[in-house]
Amino acid sequence: MDDYMIGVLSNIGIVSFVALSAYLLLLTGEISFGQQAFFAIGAYAAGIATALWGWPLALALAWGAVSGGGAAVLVGIPTLRLRGLYFSIATLAFAEMVRILFALFRYQVEIDGELVGPNGAEGFRSIRYIFDRNIDAVQFLLLIYSLLVAVLLGFFFLERSRTGVVFRMIGEDETLAGLQGISVARHKVLAAGIAGALAGVGGGLYAHLTTYVEPRIFDVMLGVHSLAYGLIGGLGTALGPLLGVLIDVGLLESIRPLAGYRMIIFGGIVALLLIVRPRGLLDERLVHRIGRLFVRSPPAKTDGRGKPA
Amino acid sequence: MTAINLAYALAAAVAACLPAIAFAQVRAKADVACRPTPTTLQYDCVITLTNSRTNEPLSDVTLTVGADMPSMPMMHNVRPVKAAPREEPGSYQARLMLEMHGDWMLQLNLSGPLRDRVVTIIRFEPGRATLAAEPEVPSSRKH
């Protein structure tokens, strides 16, 4: 595998975290334009942990997840009481606020005669953990995908659990879910927290992959894309957002002559799919249909004489 | 193949659990100057690599140059190009073919005797390329 392929696959893996983060909120019926904020918080938190505090990467990534998740819960408590467009605008405003705060955030420590740490708008350089520890690109790629597989397994079990069913119920009709005795606010905050943690892990991985982060990276563009991946790929399964990422980063990227026009093509695909398949390519109906191919329906009960019981 | 992948994953997991401050390696510093070629969106870049502590030129490293846009991270994967060494010690040359004008994060990947990555941001415009200006910081002085 050459450097280019490793780079593309690493990017696909990392973007998948923030796409899954937006997907989880979409399941609860919330459209967030602000998941890039938690990606940013995770990136800075994990970067600071290894570059300035000398933490191991595993702990730094966990710290990134906790920071992203914690911030999402804090934002979720007041904002998730808002609905529809108001919530979306609130998340966008929060993300912009975080981006500007990072443009003002300075926290530098002298290490080996060199100032290391976030330096406002100039960014945060020298997150050199993988170089200091001699972790090569393939090893880091495997780390990304190991974590991604763990997250997908988590989604697999979540969507089959009561909590997962409740998330979808809230997404369908939160008033009705509330009438069933479900604590809508608590479940929404839980979903926001998990989504923030996922984005935080993605951010931590990104910071260590590129060794450099700056506030501009966490622009609304990243948030809009992560949201669109779920809408393109489908909301029927956690594999949907991954399909969205593959279509954008993988397929469009592989068609080099179209690369310069990718935003136009991408926007066109999103608009078309929202009309033709509003729940994305892998929507609930298709996932159910595919599932029935693999799971045989139980035989009908009979009364012993061949007649239905 | 699976065994090799597992070994890699295990090595990565073990390395991920080790403290970060164990090694203090030589770090690279880079100066990048790019100029456009007659072909649209193609730029020739001269990269000077030095040891960040001693300022000695870094020769005999393998240098590849990748590019990504900070405003659209991970969305543009410009195929990394290998830089050719020039006569001056620590000086390398690479030809980049970009997808659009704007600010690009050049990722200078060093391998060989020194393994490092240096990131520098260059603004590529029609007819010229300059070090990207610092992004605007909101300030009360501007009100």
Boltz contact constraints between the chains, C-beta under 6 A:
constraints:
  - contact:
      token1: [A, 3]
      token2: [B, 80]
      max_distance: 6.0
  - contact:
      token1: [A, 4]
      token2: [B, 79]
      max_distance: 6.0
  - contact:
      token1: [A, 4]
      token2: [B, 80]
      max_distance: 6.0
  - contact:
      token1: [A, 7]
      token2: [B, 77]
      max_distance: 6.0
  - contact:
      token1: [A, 8]
      token2: [B, 77]
      max_distance: 6.0
  - contact:
      token1: [A, 11]
      token2: [B, 74]
      max_distance: 6.0
  - contact:
      token1: [A, 15]
      token2: [B, 74]
      max_distance: 6.0
  - contact:
      token1: [A, 50]
      token2: [B, 20]
      max_distance: 6.0
  - contact:
      token1: [A, 54]
      token2: [B, 19]
      max_distance: 6.0
  - contact:
      token1: [A, 54]
      token2: [B, 20]
      max_distance: 6.0
  - contact:
      token1: [A, 54]
      token2: [B, 21]
      max_distance: 6.0
  - contact:
      token1: [A, 56]
      token2: [B, 17]
      max_distance: 6.0
  - contact:
      token1: [A, 56]
      token2: [B, 18]
      max_distance: 6.0
  - contact:
      token1: [A, 56]
      token2: [B, 19]
      max_distance: 6.0
  - contact:
      token1: [A, 57]
      token2: [B, 16]
      max_distance: 6.0
  - contact:
      token1: [A, 58]
      token2: [B, 16]
      max_distance: 6.0
  - contact:
      token1: [A, 58]
      token2: [B, 17]
      max_distance: 6.0
  - contact:
      token1: [A, 100]
      token2: [B, 138]
      max_distance: 6.0
  - contact:
      token1: [A, 103]
      token2: [B, 137]
      max_distance: 6.0
  - contact:
      token1: [A, 112]
      token2: [B, 24]
      max_distance: 6.0
  - contact:
      token1: [A, 121]
      token2: [B, 134]
      max_distance: 6.0
  - contact:
      token1: [A, 121]
      token2: [B, 135]
      max_distance: 6.0
  - contact:
      token1: [A, 121]
      token2: [B, 137]
      max_distance: 6.0
  - contact:
      token1: [A, 129]
      token2: [B, 20]
      max_distance: 6.0
  - contact:
      token1: [A, 131]
      token2: [B, 115]
      max_distance: 6.0
  - contact:
      token1: [A, 131]
      token2: [B, 116]
      max_distance: 6.0
  - contact:
      token1: [A, 132]
      token2: [B, 23]
      max_distance: 6.0
  - contact:
      token1: [A, 133]
      token2: [B, 15]
      max_distance: 6.0
  - contact:
      token1: [A, 135]
      token2: [B, 12]
      max_distance: 6.0
  - contact:
      token1: [A, 135]
      token2: [B, 15]
      max_distance: 6.0
  - contact:
      token1: [A, 138]
      token2: [B, 8]
      max_distance: 6.0
  - contact:
      token1: [A, 139]
      token2: [B, 8]
      max_distance: 6.0
  - contact:
      token1: [A, 139]
      token2: [B, 11]
      max_distance: 6.0
  - contact:
      token1: [A, 139]
      token2: [B, 12]
      max_distance: 6.0
  - contact:
      token1: [A, 142]
      token2: [B, 8]
      max_distance: 6.0
  - contact:
      token1: [A, 142]
      token2: [B, 9]
      max_distance: 6.0
  - contact:
      token1: [A, 142]
      token2: [B, 12]
      max_distance: 6.0
  - contact:
      token1: [A, 143]
      token2: [B, 12]
      max_distance: 6.0
  - contact:
      token1: [A, 146]
      token2: [B, 9]
      max_distance: 6.0
  - contact:
      token1: [A, 211]
      token2: [B, 117]
      max_distance: 6.0
  - contact:
      token1: [A, 212]
      token2: [B, 119]
      max_distance: 6.0
  - contact:
      token1: [A, 216]
      token2: [B, 70]
      max_distance: 6.0
  - contact:
      token1: [A, 216]
      token2: [B, 71]
      max_distance: 6.0
  - contact:
      token1: [A, 216]
      token2: [B, 135]
      max_distance: 6.0
  - contact:
      token1: [A, 217]
      token2: [B, 70]
      max_distance: 6.0
  - contact:
      token1: [A, 217]
      token2: [B, 73]
      max_distance: 6.0
  - contact:
      token1: [A, 219]
      token2: [B, 71]
      max_distance: 6.0
  - contact:
      token1: [A, 221]
      token2: [B, 72]
      max_distance: 6.0
  - contact:
      token1: [A, 253]
      token2: [B, 77]
      max_distance: 6.0
  - contact:
      token1: [A, 259]
      token2: [B, 99]
      max_distance: 6.0
  - contact:
      token1: [A, 260]
      token2: [B, 99]
      max_distance: 6.0
  - contact:
      token1: [A, 260]
      token2: [B, 100]
      max_distance: 6.0
